[in-house]
Protein backbone atom coordinates (compact mmCIF):
# COMPACT_ATOMS: atom_id res chain seq x y z
CA UNK A 1 0.00 0.00 0.00
CA UNK A 2 1.30 3.49 -0.82
CA UNK A 3 1.94 6.04 1.89
CA UNK A 4 -1.24 8.03 1.34
CA UNK A 5 -0.37 10.53 4.05
CA UNK A 6 2.57 11.78 1.95
CA UNK A 7 0.37 12.82 -0.98
CA UNK A 8 -0.10 16.63 -1.02
CA UNK A 9 -3.61 18.07 -1.01
CA UNK A 10 -2.83 19.66 -4.38
CA UNK A 11 -2.95 16.21 -6.01
CA UNK A 12 -6.33 15.47 -4.49
CA UNK A 13 -7.52 18.93 -5.58
CA UNK A 14 -6.33 18.21 -9.11
CA UNK A 15 -8.45 15.04 -9.19
CA UNK A 16 -11.54 17.00 -8.17
CA UNK A 17 -10.87 19.83 -10.64
CA UNK A 18 -10.67 17.41 -13.54
CA UNK A 19 -13.50 15.09 -12.51
CA UNK A 20 -15.91 17.88 -11.50
CA UNK A 21 -14.82 20.13 -14.39
CA UNK A 22 -14.23 22.93 -11.87
CA UNK A 23 -12.95 26.39 -12.77
CA UNK A 24 -11.04 28.88 -10.62
CA UNK A 25 -13.98 31.24 -10.14
CA UNK A 26 -15.08 31.97 -6.57
CA UNK A 27 -17.93 29.45 -6.44
CA UNK A 28 -15.81 26.55 -7.64
CA UNK A 29 -12.91 27.54 -5.38
CA UNK A 30 -15.22 27.28 -2.37
CA UNK A 31 -16.69 24.01 -3.64
CA UNK A 32 -13.20 22.53 -4.08
CA UNK A 33 -12.22 23.46 -0.54
CA UNK A 34 -15.30 21.76 0.87
CA UNK A 35 -14.69 18.65 -1.24
CA UNK A 36 -11.18 18.41 0.20
CA UNK A 37 -12.60 18.62 3.72
CA UNK A 38 -15.30 15.99 3.17
CA UNK A 39 -13.00 13.62 1.29
CA UNK A 40 -10.45 13.76 4.11
CA UNK A 41 -13.21 12.83 6.58
CA UNK A 42 -14.45 10.01 4.35
CA UNK A 43 -10.97 8.54 3.96
CA UNK A 44 -10.21 8.73 7.66
CA UNK A 45 -13.57 7.17 8.50
CA UNK A 46 -13.34 4.32 6.00
CA UNK A 47 -9.64 3.44 6.19
CA UNK A 48 -8.25 5.19 9.28
CA UNK A 49 -5.72 6.86 6.97
CA UNK A 50 -4.95 10.51 6.37
CA UNK A 51 -5.75 11.39 2.75
CA UNK A 52 -3.29 14.30 2.97
CA UNK A 53 -1.33 16.01 5.73
CA UNK A 54 -2.03 19.64 4.79
CA UNK A 55 -3.70 21.61 7.58
CA UNK A 56 -7.29 22.82 7.62
CA UNK A 57 -8.09 26.40 8.63
CA UNK A 58 -11.45 27.70 9.85
CA UNK A 59 -12.36 30.51 7.46
CA UNK A 60 -15.67 32.25 6.83
CA UNK A 61 -16.98 29.75 4.28
CA UNK A 62 -15.89 26.69 6.23
CA UNK A 63 -12.67 24.66 6.53
CA UNK A 64 -10.04 25.39 3.87
CA UNK A 65 -6.63 24.08 2.84
CA UNK A 66 -4.40 27.14 2.50
CA UNK A 67 -1.66 25.31 0.61
CA UNK A 68 -3.76 25.07 -2.55
CA UNK A 69 -4.51 28.81 -2.69
CA UNK A 70 -1.69 29.58 -5.20
CA UNK A 71 -3.13 27.04 -7.64
CA UNK A 72 -6.52 28.74 -7.45
CA UNK A 73 -5.38 32.35 -7.54
CA UNK A 74 -2.98 32.22 -10.51
CA UNK A 75 -4.23 31.19 -13.93
CA UNK A 76 -0.89 29.69 -14.94
CA UNK A 77 -0.85 27.39 -11.92
CA UNK A 78 -4.54 26.53 -12.22
CA UNK A 79 -3.98 25.41 -15.80
CA UNK A 80 -1.74 22.65 -14.44
CA UNK A 81 -4.74 21.41 -12.47
CA UNK A 82 -7.07 21.65 -15.42
CA UNK A 83 -5.01 20.60 -18.41
CA UNK A 84 -2.11 18.38 -17.39
CA UNK A 85 -3.02 14.66 -17.53
CA UNK A 86 -3.83 13.11 -14.18
CA UNK A 87 -1.82 9.97 -13.44
CA UNK A 88 -4.43 7.74 -11.83
CA UNK A 89 -1.78 5.06 -11.18
CA UNK A 90 -0.33 7.26 -8.44
CA UNK A 91 -3.55 6.93 -6.43
CA UNK A 92 -4.02 3.90 -4.20
CA UNK A 93 -7.17 1.81 -4.46
CA UNK A 94 -8.33 3.23 -1.12
CA UNK A 95 -7.80 6.78 -2.36
CA UNK A 96 -9.71 6.09 -5.56
CA UNK A 97 -12.58 4.62 -3.57
CA UNK A 98 -12.66 7.67 -1.29
CA UNK A 99 -12.61 10.19 -4.13
CA UNK A 100 -15.28 8.36 -6.11
CA UNK A 101 -17.44 8.11 -2.99
CA UNK A 102 -17.04 11.85 -2.35
CA UNK A 103 -17.93 12.52 -5.98
CA UNK A 104 -21.07 10.38 -5.84
CA UNK A 105 -22.29 11.96 -2.61
CA UNK A 106 -21.51 15.61 -3.27
CA UNK A 107 -21.26 16.26 -7.03
CA UNK A 108 -24.86 17.49 -7.38
CA UNK A 109 -24.54 20.02 -4.54
CA UNK A 110 -23.60 23.64 -5.21
CA UNK A 111 -21.02 25.55 -3.21
CA UNK A 112 -23.58 27.15 -0.91
CA UNK A 113 -25.02 23.78 0.10
CA UNK A 114 -21.53 22.46 0.82
CA UNK A 115 -20.69 25.53 2.90
CA UNK A 116 -23.89 25.08 4.89
CA UNK A 117 -22.99 21.46 5.66
CA UNK A 118 -19.42 22.39 6.64
CA UNK A 119 -20.76 25.04 9.03
CA UNK A 120 -22.24 22.22 11.11
CA UNK A 121 -18.69 21.21 12.06
CA UNK A 122 -18.11 21.85 15.79
CA UNK A 123 -14.37 22.22 15.16
CA UNK A 124 -14.97 24.86 12.47
CA UNK A 125 -17.31 26.78 14.80
CA UNK A 126 -14.80 26.70 17.65
CA UNK A 127 -11.68 27.69 15.74
CA UNK A 128 -13.42 30.19 13.49
CA UNK A 129 -14.79 32.04 16.51
CA UNK A 130 -11.40 31.84 18.26
CA UNK A 131 -9.72 33.39 15.21
CA UNK A 132 -11.89 36.52 15.07
CA UNK A 133 -10.18 39.72 16.20
CA UNK A 134 -12.26 42.45 17.82
CA UNK A 135 -11.18 45.78 19.28
CA UNK A 136 -13.72 47.62 21.41
CA UNK A 137 -16.42 45.41 19.95
CA UNK A 138 -15.41 46.20 16.36
CA UNK A 139 -14.32 43.38 14.05
CA UNK A 140 -10.74 43.92 12.85
CA UNK A 141 -9.80 40.71 11.09
CA UNK A 142 -8.64 37.14 11.62
CA UNK A 143 -5.81 35.53 13.56
CA UNK A 144 -4.60 32.89 11.09
CA UNK A 145 -2.75 30.71 13.61
CA UNK A 146 -5.83 30.48 15.85
CA UNK A 147 -7.89 29.42 12.83
CA UNK A 148 -5.80 26.26 12.40
CA UNK A 149 -7.91 23.14 13.01
CA UNK A 150 -5.99 20.23 14.57
CA UNK A 151 -7.19 17.05 12.90
CA UNK A 152 -7.59 15.35 16.28
CA UNK A 153 -10.39 17.87 16.91
CA UNK A 154 -12.48 16.35 14.09
CA UNK A 155 -13.91 13.42 16.09
CA UNK A 156 -17.52 14.65 15.93
CA UNK A 157 -17.15 15.36 12.21
CA UNK A 158 -15.95 11.78 11.67
CA UNK A 159 -19.06 10.49 13.41
CA UNK A 160 -21.20 12.74 11.22
CA UNK A 161 -19.56 11.50 8.01
CA UNK A 162 -19.97 7.89 9.18
CA UNK A 163 -23.73 8.54 9.31
CA UNK A 164 -23.63 9.99 5.80
CA UNK A 165 -21.70 6.97 4.54
CA UNK A 166 -24.16 4.58 6.16
CA UNK A 167 -27.06 6.20 4.32
CA UNK A 168 -25.08 6.32 1.05
CA UNK A 169 -24.16 2.63 1.30
CA UNK A 170 -27.75 1.65 2.10
CA UNK A 171 -29.71 3.88 -0.28
CA UNK A 172 -32.17 1.17 -1.29
CA UNK A 173 -33.04 0.52 2.34
CA UNK A 174 -33.97 4.21 2.65
CA UNK A 175 -36.06 4.17 -0.54
CA UNK A 176 -33.56 5.76 -2.93
CA UNK A 177 -31.91 4.67 -6.15
CA UNK A 178 -28.14 4.67 -6.59
CA UNK A 179 -28.29 8.16 -8.15
CA UNK A 180 -30.16 9.56 -5.13
CA UNK A 181 -33.55 9.74 -6.84
CA UNK A 182 -36.62 8.38 -5.06
CA UNK A 183 -37.16 4.70 -5.78
CA UNK A 184 -40.29 3.98 -7.90
CA UNK A 185 -41.06 7.70 -8.04
CA UNK A 186 -42.25 7.54 -11.66
CA UNK A 187 -44.54 4.60 -10.90
CA UNK A 188 -45.95 6.47 -7.92
CA UNK A 189 -46.66 9.59 -9.97
CA UNK A 190 -48.30 7.52 -12.71
CA UNK A 191 -50.49 5.83 -10.13
CA UNK A 192 -51.63 9.18 -8.76
CA UNK A 193 -52.62 10.31 -12.25
CA UNK A 194 -54.63 7.18 -12.86
CA UNK A 195 -56.61 7.39 -9.65
CA UNK A 196 -57.24 11.11 -10.16
CA UNK A 197 -55.26 12.26 -7.12
CA UNK A 198 -52.59 13.92 -9.30
N, C-alpha and C positions, 0 to 999 in steps of 0.2 A: 504493500500500500504506500502511496506517495505521502510525503509530509505536507498535508493540506494546510497546516498552520503557517507554512512558509510562503504560501501564495499571496501576493499583494492584492488588496481590494481592487486595484485598478484592473486586474485581469477578470475578476468577477464582474466589475462594472462593464467591461468591454463585452462580455457575454450578453448582458442585459441590453446594452445599446444595440447590438446587432440582432438579437432575437425579438426585441420589442420594437425595433425600428425607431429608436428614440433619437431626438435631436438635442441640441444644446440650448434650446430656449428655456425660459424659467420653469414652465410647467413640467417639462420632461426632466430637468435637473432635479426638481423636488421629487418626482416620481422615482428616479433612479436611486436617490438617497434612501427613500423608504424601502425600495426593493432590496437594497444592501442590508438594511437593518432586519427585515423579515427573513431574508434568506440565511443570515447568520443565526438567527433564532431557530429556524427550521433545522439547519445542519447540526447545531448543538443538541437540539432535542432528539433528533433521529439517531445520531451517530456518536454523540458525546465528543465531537471534534470541533475545533475552531475553524471556521471556513476561511477566515483571514485574521491577522493580528492587529490590523489598523484600529485605532481608537475611535469610539463614538463620542460625539459632543452633543449636548442638549441645546439646540438652537430653536428659534421661534417656530419653525415648521416641523419640529420633531427631531429625532436623532439623525446626525449626519456624520459622514466620514470626510474629515478635512483634507486628507491626503489626495483625494481625487479632484479637488477644486481646480487645480491647474488644467486638467484635461477638459473640464467643462467651460472654463473661462476663456481659453485661447483656441481659436478655430484650427490652427495648425496642429495642436495636440489632439483636439477632438477628432480630427480627421483620421488619426491613427486608430481611434476607437471604432470609427464608422466604416472605414474603407480597408484597412489591413486585414487579411484573412485571419480568422480565429483558429488556432490549432487545438481542436477538440481533444487530441491525444494527450495533451498536457493536463487534462482534467481527469481526476479519479472517477471511478464509477459512483462512489458516494456523492461526490460533488455534482456530477451530472444529474443524479437523482434529485438532489436538493434543488438545483436550479430549475429543473423541469417542473418540480412540485410547486416552487414559488411562482413560476410562470402560469401554471394551470390555475392556481388559486387567485392570483392578483392581476392577471393581464387585462381583465375587463374593467378594472377600477381606474378612475381618473386620479390625478394627483391630490385633489382635495379630499377624496374618500380615504386615500392612504394616509394623509396627514391626520385626519380625524381619528383613524385607528391608532396611529402611533402616539397620539396625545393621551391615550388611555394607559400608557406606560408609566407606572409609578416612579421608575428611575428617571425618566425624562422629566416628569413633573418636579421631582426633588431637585435635580441638578440644574434644571432650567431656572427655577426660582432662586436657587442659591447663587446663580451666576449674574443675576440682575443687579445693577449698580444704581442706587438712589442717593441723592444728596438733598436734604431738607424736603424729602417727599417727592422730589422731581427725578424722573428716570434719566440716567446719564449714559447708559450703555451696558456692555456685558463684560464680565470677567472670564476670559477664555479658559483659564486653568480650572476654575470652579465649575465650568460647564462639562468637563470631561467625565464621562460615565464609565466607571470601572465595570468590567464585564461580570464580575462576581455579584454586582448589584441587580442583575437581570433575572433573578430567580422567579419572580412573579410573572415576568414576561414569558419565560420558558413554559410555565404552567399554562399561560394563556394560549401560546402557540400549539401546545400539545392538544388543547381542546379543539382548536381549529383543524389540526391534522386529523383528529379522530373523526370529525364530521366529514372532512374531505375524503377520507379513506372508507367511509361508510355512507356515501351519498344515497345509495339505493335504499338503505334502511330508513333514511330521513325523507324519502319520497322525491329524490332528485335524480336526474340523469347525470352522466359523467361530465357533461358540459355545464352543469349547474341549473339547467332548465327543469321545470316541474315535470315529474314523471306523469305520463298519460294526460298532459294538459290539453292536447288537441282533442283527444277523445272526450274529455270532460266538457269542453266547450261545445263540441258537436252534439253531445247529449242534451245540453241545456237548450240548444236551438230547437232540437226535435220535440222536447216536451214543452216548448213555449216559454221557458223561464229566462231565456237569453233575450 
